[in-house]
Amino acid sequence: MKQHPNPLYDYPCTVIENKRVGKGLKLMRIRQVDGIIPQAFKCKPGQFVMVDLPTEQFFFRRPFSLLWVDADGAMDLYYKVVGKGTTMMEAIKPGSPIKVLGPLGSSFTKPQDPGNALFIGGGIGIAPLYFLGKKLQKQGVAMPRCFYGVRSQNEIGLLGELKQVFGENRIMISTDDGSHGTHGNVCQILSAEKEAVQQAKEAYICGPTPMMQASVNLLKSLNPNIRIEVSLEEHMPCGTGACTGCVVGRRDQPLPSKVCLNGPVFEAGQILWPDEGLCVSDLNHKEQVSCSL
């Protein structure tokens, strides 16, 4: 994973759009206000921002990974309405002011062999993978295979966009209830594509922790030499390393790491999963959003 060299700013923005794209799923487009920050907002796939909701009701900002960022500083946030913060966010109208602190955290590394890389997403964890995929598409390289697991077809909020980026035949979807694609979970569609897994040199994963851990274990059993990057979804009260609300245990060093500062993207072999040792503090995860929250 790579740290991003762009300076950190608290960007004043305006909400351009805040539309429903699925059951409880929203896509918010915001644009940087001109003339206040000396440069356009830039970030890399996997990084995140801390959103300051226009209210004094909450002490902490909310972290969101980026779905996409335009050259002019416009950015897309893909989120699920699950708690008080995202419920308030859902009600924000176009034209409203909003502030985002960023870019924060580490990013995914570019695949060395994109055509044989695997992208594995669960729920709204697809956001940073879409970002990386769209970057690769614009570079004209062969596209990775994308494996995407959700609960039902109502929770596939970006199906058209995903097909446009990865291609109709490069995206495989599983649903828990069988309403779309393969009936089951994302590991089942990975198991059905054993040859693709064995040929892959790299995999990129973002989603719920149990899904990521199960995917890592499956990939390693089928292809021990595959390099895997995971983007952790953890509670981040500050997003800047000032607190210890998002620590994760490490197998490659004695001290834990702060996901917001040292991640959210890690090599899968570096981290300890919850049943292996120290994991993140048991805080309320209901406000978690893709990639870093």
N, C-alpha and C positions, 0 to 999 in steps of 0.2 A: 504493500500500500504506500501511497505517496502523500506527503504533506504539501499543501498548496501554498505557493509563494505570495499570492495576492493579499494585500493588507486587509485588516479587519475593520469594518465600519458598521455603524448603526444606520442603515439605509432607510430614509423616509420614502414610503411608497404610496401608491394609490391603487385601490382594488379596481381592476378592469372587468372581471367576470367572476362569478361564484356560482357555478351551475351544478346541478345534480347529474351524475353519470351512472348511477347504479343504486341499489338498495343501501341507503345510508352512506353513500359515497359521493364526495364532492371534488370538484376541480376548481381551484381558485387561481386566477391569473392576476398578478400584481405587477406594477411597473414602477421603477425607480423615479422619484421626482427629480426633474432636471435642475442642475445648477447648485445643488446643496452639497453633494459628495463629489469630489474631484474626478472620479472615474466611474465607468459603468460597472455594475455588479458582475463579477465573473466567478465561476466555481467549476469544479470537476465532478464527474459522476461519483456518488457516494458521500459527498460532503453534505452538510446540512446548515440550516439557519435557525435562530431562535426568534420566534414571532412574538411580538408584544401586542397582545389584544387590546383594543381601545376601551379599556375599562380598568378601574381600580379594584375590582373584585378579586383579582388573583395576584399573589405575591410573585409568582414565577412566570417566566415566558414559556412558550410551548415549542419544542424542537420538531422540525419537519425536514426530511430530506427533500431534495429538489427533483421534480419530474423532468424539468427542462429549463434552460436559461437561454434567452435570446441575446444577440450581440448588443442590443440597445438597453439591456438591463431589466427587461421583462422576465418574470420567472413564474413557473407553474408549480403549485402545491397540490398534491393528491392526498386526500385525507378521508378518514372514516369518522362519522359522528357517533361517538360512544359515551361521552361524558359532558360535564358542564362547560369545559373550555371549548371543545369542538362544537357543542350545541350553540354556544354564543358565536363562534366563528361562522357557523352555517348561516346565521342571520345577517351577517355583514353584507351591505348592499354595494353595488358598483359605485365608484366615486368616493367611497369612504377612505380615510387615511389609515395606514397601518405601517408599523416599523419592523424591520428584520435585521438582526445582528448576524453578520457572517462575512465571508464563508468560514465555516468551522469544521474541524476534524480532518481526517485523512480520506483519501479517495481510492477508488479501484485503480490497479495498474492496467495498462492497455494489454489485451491478449497478444501473445507472440504468434499464435496460430488461430486467428478469429474463427475461421470456418470450421474448426474442430473443437472450439470452446463450448462450454455448457453454461447457460444462464438458468438458475433455478430460483423461482420466486414463489412466495406464499402470501396471499391476500394483498394488502397495500405495500408489502415488501417488494412488489414488482417495480416500484417507482425508480430507484436508482439504477436498476437493470435496464429499464426502458431508456433512461438517460444515456447510459453507456452504449446501448444498442444503436440509438439514434446518432450518436457521435461516430460510431463505426460506419453506419450507413452513409453518412455524409463524406466519409473518407473513401468510399467506393470499394471497401474490402469485402471478402466473403463473410456472410453473416453467421453468427453462432446459432446453435439450437437453443430454443427457449422452452423450458418446462415450467408450467404455471399451475399451481394448485389453489383452489378456492372452495368455499362451502357449497355454493350453488351458482347457477348461471346468472342470478340476480346480482351477484357480487363480482362479476367480471366487468369492471367499469371502463376498461380501455381496450376492449377486444379489437375494434377497428384500427386503433392506433398501433396496437401490437402487431397485427397482421401487416400493416403498412410498413413497419420497420423491419420485422424479422422475415416476413414472407409467409404466405398461407401454409406452406409445407414445412416451415421451420419452427412453428410454435405448436406445442402439445399441451393440452389442458386437461386437468382432472377436477372433478367436483365430488364432494363428499356424498351428495345425494343422487349422483348420476344424471343430473339434469342437462349437462353439457360435457362433451368429450368422454374421457374415461371415468367410469364409476370407481372412485377410490381416492387415494392420495397421490402426491407427486412422486413418492418413491416407487409406486407401482408403474407409473409411466417411464420412470428411469430404468427400472428393471426390465421393461419390455424393449428398451433401446440399449441392450447390453453392448452391442458392437460399437455404438456411438460413444458410450461411456469408456470403453476400453481404448478407443482411439484418441480420446481427448487428452490434451496436455494440461488444460486449465479449466477450472469451474469457479463460478461466481454465484454466491447464494445470499439471499436476504428474505427474511420472513420470521414467523414465530420460532422461538428457540427450539422447541421439540422437533419441528420440521427440519430446521437447519442441522441439528445434531444427527437426526436419522439419515438425512441426505449425505452428510459427511461420512458417516459410517458405511453407508451403502457404496458410495463412490470409492472409498479406500479399499473395500473388500473386492471390488471388481477391477480396480486400477490403482494399485499401491503407489505408483509414481506420479499420480495426478497432483498438480498444485491447486489448492483451494483457497479462495478468499471469501470470508464471510463478513457481512455487515450486521452488527449486533443491534438488536432492538431493546434498549434499556431506558429506564426512567432517568431523565436529565434535568435536575432542578436548575442548574446554572448554565450548562453547556460550554463552559470555558475552563473547567478544571479547578474552580474555586472551592467546590465542595467534594464530598465523597459519595454522592448518591448513585453513581453509576460504575462502581468498581467491579472488575472481573478478574478472576484468578488466572495466573499464567503458569504453564508447565515449563516454560523456557527461562523463567526467572523467579526469584523468591518472593518478590513483592507483587501485589496486584496492579493492574493498570486502570486508569480512568478512561472509560469508553469515549467520552466526549473529547478528550485531549489526545489520547494515544490511538483512538479509533475514530469513527465506529468500524472502519474496515481493518480486519486482522487476517493474518495467515491462520487457517483453521488449526494448524498444529500448535499454535502458540497458546491457545486459550484452554481453560478448564471449563467443561460444561457443568451445569448445576449438580449432576449426580457424581461428579468427579472430584469436587473440592470446592473452594471458595467461589461463590457466585455473587451476582449483584444483590444488593439489599432488597428485602422483601417489601418494597413500596408499592403503592397502588399503580398498576400498569394500565388502567383503563383509558388514560389519555394518550397511550402510546400511538405513534404514527410511524410510517415507514422509515426503515433504515436506522434511524437514531433514536427512536422513541416508540 
